[in-house]
């Protein structure tokens, strides 16, 4: 028997949901109130209009903003650091170069599970010089730099296992390399990563960039740094590479060529290293080409080697650039300038003999006749005229022409200060370094205001021999000695010879000699002083130690007592050679070195001999 389904009375699903009013009326449904229908459709159309309005706004008015955000979400940028420009010496030898070094960075989003990360750490520890525990400890600090200084061999090992190390990536970057290490450290300086202070000064910098921090690297950082390049690539939601969008090539840093002779620079540093044993002492040497002002060498000892990554706290202050920032009493190296001032003022006949048979100058004391003031010489010299007094470094002679004695009035403090200022003392030379000091020229007003004491005759005597309050810097002193080497002309010292574009080899800047001062001084006065400087080497305070050189040398020794102890004496020697037509002007100063003739002169001789054999004799 078959049953047939009756479809004449079927309740649709929506008819189950009846209003209570329909049941009361004993009907399956009733018509909706028209007001309800209008209200519902009004809400629908309002919602539709709002949606369309928002879509229009986002599509038309906010398109650029959202497009940029979408691009940022899908685009990745890699900045390509430009190799810094080369720094060369005067002969084209490389002083600062670049080498590629590798770093391992953490890609934390790809660490995976704890077990997966553990496996990666095990592999990584076999490549780098770190244990799994050390790597884990580093990661706990939230630092992304895991290892730096990885060599090429380590980088190759990492690339071979790269697929097993998704949580880590290899980064290559350029690092500065200095072949001459400590010898040129104060001239070249060093580079370092951008700091917060650097970024405040220049917001365009990023923390992964290297900047020059000191020396030429700092002074010419803009030229040496070059322009960064960039690579933009697109990724999908899984951070997988989809395609390369665009790239811009970096611009090489400019090449900076210096006036420095790297061979001479290295020779001077080695001379210091071989002869200075006191760990507390330092030394400085500067060599100029007197006819141009070009700096041939500038050594501040001890130096530093940035490749060792050791920041020394040595008492000898290896990071202190003595050449431009060290302020020293000049000692007897001041005497040729005092002599020239006395000649210009006609204060004394240069051929008049001054008596130094007692080895001291006695000044009567009107208040206590039995207690005269005594100003001693470093030895008994006998009778001295100006030439011999310069050669023998006779203190009594310079006490006399400086402060006066007997019928000689002396220059006095004000005229000494005036002429030293005229000859360039107490002024910056204008060399490229911004930390150059100016030295100090005291006078009576300064002493009274600063020390609350009157200027006394003894102060003038000490002034005349380069002791007391007067200070100079090595670069200032050697620059001023050009007055004698060039017989009246002084050039500004400079280190940068030229700057050129590495790619096009176009010369962008070329330096040329600049005359700082040119004096109209009577030739016979300069002849007298220069004769004394020549005799310093032939029969004066530097004689004997310079006797066997195959070329003529003129110079002046200086011994500067720095405390009441006779052992605390800086030794100095300034020389130029050949005397007739100087090709090199050299200053050597050794802190706590004792006598200038005994300590500084032999070192200068070794340096000058090398320069003769390797440069002047060519």
Secondary structure, 3 states (H helix, E strand, C coil): CCCCCCCCCCCCHHHCCCCHHHHHCCCCCCCCCHHHHHHHHHHHHHHHHHHHHHHHHHHHHCHHHHHHHHHHHHEEEEEECCCCCCEECCCCCEEEEEEEEEEEEECHHHCCCHHHHHHHHHHHHCCCCCCHHHHHHHHHCCCCEEEEEECHHHHHHHHHCHHHCCCEEEEEEEEEECCCHHHHHHHHCCEEECCHHHHHHCCCCCCCCEEECCHHHHHCHHHHHCECEEEEEEECCCCCEEEEEEEECCECCCEEEECCCHHHHHHHHHHHHHHCCCCCCCEEEEEEECCCCEEEEEEEECCCCHHHCCCCCCCCCCCCCHHHHCEECCHHHHHHHHHHHHHHCCCCCCCCCEEECCCEEEECCCCCCCCCEEEECCCCCEEECHHHHHHHCCHHHHHHHHHCECCECCCHHHHHHHHHHHCCCCCCCCCCCCCCCCCECCCHHHHHHHHCCCCCHHHHHHHHCCCCCCEEEHHHHHHHCHHHHCCCEEECCECEEEEECCCCCCEEEECCCCEEEECCCCHHHHHHHHHHHHHHHHCCCCCCCCCCCCCCEEEEEEEEECCCCCCCEEEEEEEEECCCCCCEEEEEEECCCCCHHHHHHHHHHHHHHHHHHHHHCC
